[in-house]
Amino acid sequence: MFAHRKFGYRGRLEQIMRPTTQLSRHDHILWIAVCLVLAALLSFPSSATADIVSGRILGPDDKPMVEGSFAAKDAKGGTTPFKSNKDGNYSVFLEPGKYTVTSTGDPTLTGVIESFPQPRQFDVRMKKIEGK
């Protein structure tokens, strides 16, 4: 005869939900530790989203802007300074988002960097702001 007919549906549910094996104290502690580590990792997602953006800074003439100083400004107004090397290459650590890049040597030059939550190669093409 079927268990749910003998004990009703509630009895069957209790039978299904009853654990078939008992965890040892060591396994129980290990299981709790794994759950705590996973909870900690999931509670700090923002710290794992920023990453390095690198590439070349190119001027309006499409030539590398060597040994330059720049600032990447995010939508909230925060700025991150960075420099290009003797070949016009740069590398900067940014949170994901779109940044306006300005040259500290010539504020009439601007460009854009888009950052993602993984390393990315991105050449910045600087353009002269009209009217300045």
Summary of the structure (lengths in Angstrom):
residues: 132
radius of gyration: 28.4
end to end distance: 89.8
largest distance: 89.8
contacts: 326
relative contact order: 0.17
helix: 28%
strand: 34%
